[in-house]
Amino acid sequence: MIPAPSELAGLAAAMRPDWDRASLEAALIAATSAGWDWRRLFTYVSRLLADDSASPRDLLEAARRPLDRREGRPPSAEYAAMRDALRGAA
């Protein structure tokens, strides 16, 4: 599976015009920085898209859970690739 954060943000923008794309992109970066792999990220965002009461903030809050990340870890190559892909899409 190839990570496609820009495409996921585009799909979310099409499906959920009530969501702020920049907020979702920030939440995607936060989750990746917290150690989430692409499969977990895609699955979680897909669930949020299907939930009428969900928002990008839900992803951001999930990424902030202390048990889901290791403090002080440098950004991974996957994180850097996602960050660069999202910046290029703007």
N, C-alpha and C positions, 0 to 999 in steps of 0.2 A: 504494500500500500504506500503510495506516495503522498506526503503531506501537501495539502492544497488550501492554506489558510485564506488566501485572497478569494478563492472561489467559494469557500465556505462563507466568508463575510458577504460576498455578492449574493449568494443564495439566501442568506438571512435577510439582507436588505430587500430582496424581491418578495420573500415570504412574510416578512414582518416589517412593513414600512413604519410601524410605530417605534421600532428600535433605532437607536442612534448607532450608525455604523462605526464611528470612532470609538464609542464605548465598548462595542463588541471586540474591535481590534485590540484595544487595550486589555480587555479581559482575556483574549486569546494569548497575548504575549505574557500576561501574568501567570496564566495556567501553565504555559510552556516553561516559564522561568521556575515555576514551583515543581517542575519535574514530571508534568503530565506528558505522556506520549501521545502521538497523533490519534491512535485508535480510541483512547480514553477521551480525548478532547472532542473528536468528531461525534462520538456516541453521546456525550453529555450535551453538546450544543444541539444535536438532533432532537433530544428529548425536550430541551428548552423551547425549540422552535414549535413543537407540537403542543406546548402548554400555553394556553391563552393568558395565563397570569404571570408567566415568566418574563424575565428581562436579562440583558447582558450582566446586570449587577449580580444575578444569581451565580453566574460562572465566576465572576470576580470574587465573590464571597467564598465559593467552594475552593478556589485556588488559594485563598488566604488561610485555610484551615491549617493550623500548626502541625498536625500529624501527617499532612500530605506533602510537606516539603522539608528539606534540610537547609538550615541557615548557613550562610557563608559559602555556598557552593557556587563556583563560577558558571556563567551561562554555558549551556551545551551548544554543540554545533547545530542541533535541530532548532534550538531557540534562536540562534543567530540567523539561520536560514528563514525562519518564519518572520522574524522581525524585518529582515531585508525585503522579503516578499510583500509584506504588508505596507512597508514604506514605499515600495515601487508602485503599488496599486493606487496610492493616494493622488 
